[in-house]
Amino acid sequence: MPVLRDFFIALSENQTLNKAAQKYGLKLGAQSVVAGTTIPEVIESIKELNAQGVSCTVNNIGEFVHDLEEATKAKEHILETIEALHENGVDAHISIKPSQLGLEIDFDFCYDNVMEIVGKANEYGIFVNLDQETYELLQPTYDLMDQVAQTYDNIGTVIQAYFFNAKEKTERYKDFRLRLVKGAYKESANVAYQDKIDIDLNFIELIEYHLLNGKFTSIATHDHNVVNHVKQFVEDHGIPKDKFEFQMLYGFRKDLQEQLTAEGYQFCTYVPFGTDWYGYFMRRLAERPQNINLVTKQVFNKKTNTVIGLAAAAFILGRLSKRNKS
Ligand SMILES: Cc1cc2nc3c(=O)[nH]c(=O)nc-3n(C[C@H](O)[C@H](O)[C@H](O)COP(=O)(O)OP(=O)(O)OC[C@H]3O[C@@H](n4cnc5c(N)ncnc54)[C@H](O)[C@@H]3O)c2cc1C
């Protein structure tokens, strides 16, 4: 399984395949996990989820932002999305990825972009979540949040349980609304737990800590064992249902999403949209290669099978030649 995980993560970082996927768009069938390519389409998806009692966090997917112009375009698109959320009066907030807004290019430029977004969202009472990405961006993202939070309070971030410093960060940011996750990227053993059991145990510890001591907690997982543990924990400790919510990704475990909503838990679906779906989709396969079952028939036609087959062969050859060298 770790080889498959590495394989899909490598695919997620392949810019040529990303460009090709943009060209094919959602025609390949990625609509089962991506809620459209345009703002009107995503608004329709949100309305449908809202009608089922589900709140949403919306993400304009953006990968491989290399220059200020691309980052500025991404910011404009996010501002338009916020306007549309407000105009349509839907129950939704925004999730943004700092790399998409130029964090890897210029911190101050990215800070100005995030301030503009959080400021606009603040006018409409909309919350903004700073998604966490790779380890290199972890501290810069906390720095962004620290600075933006000096002006606005409608901001929060994510804690990835695989990092050794996750507990320390959960304690430091306990007065913020936090989304707690296991972590989606491949990280070094110098900074992150590698074994599932260690990650799961740390995840539970962070959830319990923030539920007892923190502001609002978003428990973002598809893991029914964690969900069941949380249900029991909140009951044992008398934690009210308005202090936390469960979050899952659009298109995943719909049965569980419906069940939790029917049981009266607050539920929020992470709704990604846009033409840049490819890297997002590959990371979902890296997390759980069986996810391919959800989408195989729709996504992989003859053409994409060939592209992915070639990429797989190149990846495996690369690993073998590395192994032979060492
Ligand atoms: C709303 C949301 C937001 C996120 N935001 C971020 C972020 O900002 N940064 C980041 O690094 N990561 C983020 N992630 C991804 C996260 O870090 C994990 O990589 C991802 O959620 C996989 O871990 P898991 O907790 O869902 O369970 P896993 O450890 O993947 O799965 C545990 C068990 O749950 C069951 N299971 C899982 N998925 C399914 C399924 N589809 N169908 C049936 N059974 C299943 C299986 O039994 C599996 O063994 C986010 C995830 C969610 C849900």
The ligand as a Tripos MOL2 file, in Angstrom:
@<TRIPOS>MOLECULE
LIG
   53    58     1     0     0
SMALL
NO_CHARGES

@<TRIPOS>ATOM
      1 C1        -13.3470   17.7780    5.0370 C.3       1 LIG1
      2 C2        -11.8970   17.4010    4.9210 C.ar      1 LIG1
      3 C3        -10.9330   18.3980    4.8310 C.ar      1 LIG1
      4 C4         -9.5730   18.0700    4.7500 C.ar      1 LIG1
      5 N1         -8.6250   19.0630    4.7360 N.ar      1 LIG1
      6 C5         -7.3030   18.7180    4.7400 C.ar      1 LIG1
      7 C6         -6.2710   19.7130    4.8250 C.ar      1 LIG1
      8 O1         -6.5220   20.9330    4.8740 O.2       1 LIG1
      9 N2         -4.9790   19.2910    4.8240 N.ar      1 LIG1
     10 C7         -4.6400   17.9540    4.7810 C.ar      1 LIG1
     11 O2         -3.4480   17.6200    4.8350 O.2       1 LIG1
     12 N3         -5.6070   17.0140    4.6960 N.ar      1 LIG1
     13 C8         -6.9140   17.3540    4.6660 C.ar      1 LIG1
     14 N4         -7.8650   16.3710    4.5880 N.ar      1 LIG1
     15 C9         -7.4660   14.9600    4.2790 C.3       1 LIG1
     16 C10        -7.1190   14.2050    5.5400 C.3       1 LIG1
     17 O3         -5.9110   14.6880    6.0890 O.3       1 LIG1
     18 C11        -6.9490   12.7080    5.2650 C.3       1 LIG1
     19 O4         -5.8990   12.5350    4.3470 O.3       1 LIG1
     20 C12        -8.1780   12.0350    4.7040 C.3       1 LIG1
     21 O5         -9.3620   12.5010    5.2940 O.3       1 LIG1
     22 C13        -8.0740   10.4970    4.8850 C.3       1 LIG1
     23 O6         -8.0930   10.1450    6.2390 O.3       1 LIG1
     24 P1         -9.4380    9.6960    7.0030 P.3       1 LIG1
     25 O7         -9.3890   10.2800    8.3750 O.co2     1 LIG1
     26 O8        -10.6210   10.1050    6.2040 O.co2     1 LIG1
     27 O9         -9.4220    8.1420    7.1520 O.3       1 LIG1
     28 P2         -8.4700    6.9900    6.5520 P.3       1 LIG1
     29 O10        -7.3320    6.8020    7.4990 O.co2     1 LIG1
     30 O11        -8.1660    7.2750    5.1160 O.co2     1 LIG1
     31 O12        -9.4380    5.7540    6.6110 O.3       1 LIG1
     32 C14        -9.6820    5.0710    7.8180 C.3       1 LIG1
     33 C15       -10.7110    3.9800    7.5630 C.3       1 LIG1
     34 O13       -11.9900    4.5850    7.2690 O.3       1 LIG1
     35 C16       -12.6710    3.8210    6.2740 C.3       1 LIG1
     36 N5        -12.8590    4.6600    5.0810 N.ar      1 LIG1
     37 C17       -12.1320    5.7390    4.7170 C.ar      1 LIG1
     38 N6        -12.5800    6.2740    3.5680 N.ar      1 LIG1
     39 C18       -13.6150    5.5050    3.1810 C.ar      1 LIG1
     40 C19       -14.5030    5.5340    2.0640 C.ar      1 LIG1
     41 N7        -14.4080    6.4700    1.1120 N.pl3     1 LIG1
     42 N8        -15.4590    4.5710    1.9890 N.ar      1 LIG1
     43 C20       -15.5800    3.6040    2.9350 C.ar      1 LIG1
     44 N9        -14.7610    3.5250    4.0250 N.ar      1 LIG1
     45 C21       -13.7990    4.4630    4.1370 C.ar      1 LIG1
     46 C22       -11.7940    2.6140    5.9830 C.3       1 LIG1
     47 O14       -12.1840    1.5620    6.8210 O.3       1 LIG1
     48 C23       -10.4060    3.1120    6.3450 C.3       1 LIG1
     49 O15        -9.5170    2.0760    6.6810 O.3       1 LIG1
     50 C24        -9.2110   16.6920    4.7130 C.ar      1 LIG1
     51 C25       -10.1820   15.7060    4.8200 C.ar      1 LIG1
     52 C26       -11.5090   16.0360    4.9340 C.ar      1 LIG1
     53 C27       -12.5230   14.9380    5.0800 C.3       1 LIG1
@<TRIPOS>BOND
     1     1     2 1
     2     2     3 ar
     3     2    52 ar
     4     3     4 ar
     5     4     5 ar
     6     4    50 ar
     7     5     6 ar
     8     6     7 ar
     9     6    13 1
    10     7     8 2
    11     7     9 ar
    12     9    10 ar
    13    10    11 2
    14    10    12 ar
    15    12    13 ar
    16    13    14 ar
    17    14    15 1
    18    14    50 ar
    19    15    16 1
    20    16    17 1
    21    16    18 1
    22    18    19 1
    23    18    20 1
    24    20    21 1
    25    20    22 1
    26    22    23 1
    27    23    24 1
    28    24    25 2
    29    24    26 1
    30    24    27 1
    31    27    28 1
    32    28    29 2
    33    28    30 1
    34    28    31 1
    35    31    32 1
    36    32    33 1
    37    33    34 1
    38    33    48 1
    39    34    35 1
    40    35    36 1
    41    35    46 1
    42    36    37 ar
    43    36    45 ar
    44    37    38 ar
    45    38    39 ar
    46    39    40 ar
    47    39    45 ar
    48    40    41 1
    49    40    42 ar
    50    42    43 ar
    51    43    44 ar
    52    44    45 ar
    53    46    47 1
    54    46    48 1
    55    48    49 1
    56    50    51 ar
    57    51    52 ar
    58    52    53 1
@<TRIPOS>SUBSTRUCTURE
     1 LIG1         1 GROUP 0 **** ****
